[in-house]
């Protein structure tokens, strides 16, 4: 599937729009249209229902080490600045970037890719910021430019090695930056903090400086004691949260995959240190199955355990659920969700202060005055088991998913083209979004075959009955074949047609989006029929 086709469909059918498009747009921000907002909401609601509200804490879920409880939170986007200092985000939450002194372009150091090439006795690392499908062509064009060669002289280019990240290059004087006209214009990489500043209150000064949260997790950690005291939950238990986060990405790219404003679906699961490894394996496997159950069941989805050198300093195990997005190079995957064994790092940090990642076991990092560099809350965030009277700092397992990335993955997986005969009998290409019925924006569309003979009145009655249970759509405009095509592109799993036979035997035709199978159902049963199929 070509990414351009999906982007075009998303705008044409109202899934996604560029934010502030009438003013030229703003990079890294996206608006969800009428269909997109329903799709994303359905994904979030499926996640919340499956992970939180439908969870039965009185019995052991298949594969779980023990029974457990789940609850939820909705924390503020702006928190006390000390939260981000103690958590490590203030010092460590950054990417490295490079600037082009000639074009003033700015790039993430790890995202700029290129290839070594030789010609006319010179060796240059030519870079590109083109998408994966265009990398080789763009590199060839740029190499011809830097060596001042014509297309017919392309054989004079001697390529050395594969396309690799700029991170592998030591000699920046030999780098040819994107859009630059000469070699050696890139600066050395430097750190760039990804948190967005804000200044609550009437005066904009350093004292009032705060940050838009870069993740939802910290709100859960600082409320750990509040949840335990107010709900009387017992370890093991999880706290879930869905909410907006913000990261000042250097180069937002790849549609909604890397944005500056995005939404997360996170769980912080608190457990006894002795059982944390088993709980980590449980959540890793359960979260992977969730995506499979909703339609990401093919080879484009994978579960990858991190190598030891990839692990964060506090983690004893991390796995990523990844999807092979069409905009990535062949064989590469993008992260949908990370499941991390965080140990007791977070609760200890908020009790004691910023912890030193260089020590094992972790110790409080001290400043020049010998005091904690960033002071913790001083609050007791340990847990006492009321049955055994044991007191301990719980370990945390964190399944952290991106709602926007999940939405994008489901859109990519759903996009399909096939050939079907038109009303005139000719084969035509049909674009269909094969979304799982549970997350499809519209569950059913209702059509009168013609706008006469009482058919619209019957169809509208069915539509009103449907709307009481789930999103439905009424359409009486154009030929019925074209109405089917419009709903196929919207991902609607079922279409219901009121025709001449309806007026004689009180039955309607139901059409399946994917198989194109049709069958008749009595009007009195049609709502229950659709409800059963979309649940």
C-alpha positions, 0 to 999 in steps of 0.5 A, a space after each residue: 500500500 502506498 502511503 500517499 493513497 492512505 493520506 489522500 483517503 484520510 482527508 477525502 473521507 474525513 479521517 484526518 486533516 492538517 491542523 490549521 490547514 487554511 493558514 498553511 498548517 502547523 508542522 507536527 499537529 493533526 486534527 481528527 475529522 468526523 470519521 477519525 474522531 469516532 475511530 480513535 474514540 472507539 480504539 480508546 474505549 476498546 482499550 479502556 473496556 478491555 483493560 479496566 472496566 470489564 476486568 474481573 478482579 475476583 478471578 484470575 485472568 488467563 496467564 496472570 500470576 494472581 487475581 488483580 484489580 484495575 482502576 483509572 485516573 485523569 491527571 492534569 497536563 501541567 504538573 509541578 515542575 519538580 515532578 519532571 526534575 525528579 523523574 529525570 525528564 528535565 535533564 535527560 529527556 532530549 534528542 540530539 539535533 544538527 543544523 545546516 549553517 547554509 539552509 538553516 534546516 534542522 534535523 534529528 541526528 538519528 533520523 538523517 540517513 545517507 550513503 558514502 559515494 566517491 567520484 572525481 577523487 572525492 569521498 562524500 557522505 550524501 544525506 537525504 530526508 526523503 521518505 523510504 521509497 524515495 531515498 535511493 533516488 534522492 541520494 542519486 540526484 544529490 550525488 550528481 549535484 555535489 559532483 556536478 555530473 549529468 544523469 548520463 554520467 551516473 555510472 561514475 558514482 561509486 557507492 560505498 556501503 548501504 544507506 545508514 544513519 548519520 550517527 555512524 559518521 565521524 567526519 562532518 566535513 564530508 557530509 552533504 546536507 539535504 537542500 545544501 549546495 556545498 559539503 560540510 555545512 552541518 553543525 556537530 550534534 547537540 542536545 535539544 530538550 523535548 519538553 514544551 515550556 509554559 508559564 502559568 500565572 500572570 508573570 512570565 519568568 523562570 520562577 513560574 516556568 512549568 512544562 506540558 507533560 511529555 508523558 502521562 505516567 508521572 501523574 499516576 506515580 504521584 497519585 499512587 498513595 491517593 489511589 491506595 488510600 481512597 479506593 482500598 485497592 490491594 497490590 497487585 493492581 493497575 492504574 490506567 490513564 488516557 490523555 494528551 502529552 506533548 513533545 517538542 519533536 525536532 522534525 515531526 514526520 511520517 503523517 501522525 506517527 511522530 507528532 508534537 501533540 499526541 495521546 497516550 493509553 498507559 497503565 502503571 501496574 504495581 506488584 510485589 518485587 518477587 512476582 514482578 518478572 511474572 507480571 511483566 511477561 503477562 502484560 507483554 503477552 496480553 497487550 500483544 494479543 489485544 492488537 491481534 484481536 482487533 485486526 493487526 494479526 499479520 506479519 506486519 505486527 511483531 513483539 520484540 524484546 529489547 537487547 540488554 544494551 537498549 534497556 533504560 537504566 532502571 529497567 530489567 526488561 522491556 518489549 516493544 509491540 511494533 508495526 511495519 508502517 508503509 513509510 518505513 524502509 523494507 524490514 523496519 518496524 515502528 513502535 506502537 507500544 512499549 511494555 517496561 519493567 520499571 522496578 521501584 525507580 519511579 516511586 523511589 524517585 518521588 520519595 527520595 529525589 532524583 536517582 543516579 542511573 550510574 549506580 546499581 543499586 540506585 542511589 540518590 544523585 547528589 549536587 555540589 553541596 552534597 544534598 540531593 540534586 533534585 529533592 523528592 517529595 519526602 512522602 512515604 510511597 511504600 505499601 503495607 500489605 494488611 494481611 502479611 504486614 509486610 511493607 515494601 516499595 512496589 515494582 511497576 510494569 508499564 504498558 504504554 501505548 500511543 492512541 494516535 499510532 494505534 489509530 494510524 496502524 489500524 488505518 494502514 492495515 485496513 486499507 485494501 484495493 480490489 476489483 469489483 464489477 460496477 453497475 454497468 458490469 465493468 471491473 472497477 477498483 474498489 477502495 475498502 477500509 477493512 476495519 474491525 467492526 468493533 472500532 469502525 467509525 460507523 457500524 451500519 449504513 441504511 439506504 432506501 433503494 429509491 426515494 419513493 414508494 415509502 422506502 425512505 420512511 422505512 429506512 429512516 425508522 431503521 436508522 433512528 432505531 440503530 442510532 440509539 445503540 451505535 453510530 449509523 448513517 443514512 444515505 439516499 443520494 445517488 445510485 446504490 452502488 456508489 453509496 456502497 463504495 462510499 461506505 466501503 471507504 469509510 470502513 462501515 462493516 454493514 450496509 442495509 438496503 430497503 427495497 421493493 421486497 421490504 414493502 411486501 415481507 418486512 425484510 431488508 438486505 444486509 451486505 457485508 463490506 469484506 465478503 460482499 455477501 448479502 442476506 435478508 433479515 426481518 426489520 424487527 431483528 435487524 438492530 439486534 443482528 448488527 449489534 451482535 456482529 459489531 460487538 
